Amino acid sequence: MLRIENIKKTFNPGTINEKMALDGVDLNLEDGEFVTVIGSNGAGKSTLLNAIAGVWLVDEGKIFIDNVDVTKLSEYKRAVYIGRVFQDPMMGTAADMWIEENLALAHRRGQRRGLTPGILPEERETYKLLLKEFDLGLEDRLSTKVGLLSGGQRQALTLIMATLQSPKLLLLDEHTAALDPKTAAKVLEVTDKIVEKSHLTTFMVTHNMKDAISHGTRLLMLNNGKIILDIKGEEKKKLTVEKLLEKFEQASGEEFTNDAAILG
Amino acid sequence: MITIQNLIARIPGGIAQGIIWGLMALGVYITFRVLKESDLTVDGSFATGGATAVVLITKGVNPWIAMAIAFVVGIIVGCCTGLIHTKLKIPAILSGILVQFALYSINLHIMGMVANVSCNPTKNNVIITMRNIPGAILVGAVFAALLIGVMYWYFGTEQGSAIRATGNNNHMALAQGINVNNMKVIGFALGNGLVALAGGLMAQYQGFSDINMGRGAIVIGLAAIIIGEVLAEVIFPKGTNFAVRLLFVIIGGIVYYLIMIVVLWLRVDSNDLKLATAIIVMLALAIPNFRKGE
């Protein structure tokens, strides 16, 4: 579903702040695979996600989604294939617009937007049922401004929006990092539910090793802009934080430098 | 003489002009409140609208057709600002200043290289004039009703919603596959189209177009928007729908102009009006920031 061939990205080339953020990454995600991505600070996890999303273009290499070469496509054009949830709960929704308006915008993701009504009456019923399914207490608040919701509610709404039009690929960028532990657990629960229901190919960046181990079908670890560990199948199921740290040290020859990831 | 009769006699004319400034403020509303960009093009595009309408009318063109052309010219001007901002990646505020600056020359060309073109309502066919103030108020009110209706409809469509989302949250809009650059260009275009339309009305109303008639238009537009919002909040503390909020922009324009009339009636030097307006708008823009505790 997602195929990445030897992509490279250097930020601030030719300056004192030059940083090789992606150093030849190859990756092949099968249809329906749910990969969790972990790494120490500055390892390139979010950079890899942004490369796939098209926030900027890569310097080298190719990116294919469902066998379509998207390497040169701009961010809004790639949105046809991609559903996205950001780390900052404020980024994924339009605060001054109603819940139903946000959902209606997401329902038309990647389509031409003309002069037909922005939301049809029958859509409201669909959205109501959908919100009820996730038990967020939002089903009777369709005409509430999203800005009045809590961070957790906004993040759950963003998830629902990202998957309203079943995407070829779901990108989650540390989407629970800004939430308190209880809300984070709830949002992860919603995530699993949505991914399972629609059998979505998912790429989830996280800073939390436990989450990376207990969710998904495959685990990637990045270091210095390279994939250094790729664990799937039975091996992934048997993984523990201790084993993962040990593997990291073997693979990189360094100690893992992200306390939040180990303690979190 | 400062007499009450003198003041009352000036009120109807103030209302008529206030409505026209309110119509202009609807254009400013699109860029300032919907797109959340400060578009300084309007100081130029207001005069462009006035120049285009008056030159065409004095050449015998039907005034409605002249107004339609002024609107289209305003749209083209707004496209220029939008394209300079999105394609050349120059900040919106600077793009607006550049286009506004350039329009000084262009407006002079439209007016045949003179700074002022008169449009005598006895010799020309005009749709609004200060010689018939009740008629002017009626024409202004019809324009207001039509434009509010169209804006209410448009910003509820898929495209209008996409423009609102773009102004609200660029990241969200991109992630939903919205071409934010196109939406910005459309917003700047429509905003300046309305401003030029209002410029065309103002030039006919006052009987001439002038190279400087748009000076300070952005500040007056902001004043109208903010006065309208404050009034709407007082009358509808729980918030109200988009059409009513737009109506309050027109009301804001009227209130702004009536305040100016009172100030002038009090014999304040008219050269000090701009200073007073700037201070009022500055305070009105600042107050909400402090109320939020920022």
Interface residues (C-beta under 8 A of the other chain):
Chain A: A53 E75 Y76 K77 A79 V80 I82 R84 F86 M90 M91 G92 T93 A94 A95 D96 M97 E101 N102 A104 L105 A106 R108 R109 G110 Q111 R113 G114 L115 T116 P117 G118 I119 M161 A162
Chain B: Y154 G156 T157 E158 Q159 G160 S161 A162 R164 A165 N168 N169 H171 M172 A173 L174 A175 Q176 G177 I178 N179 V180
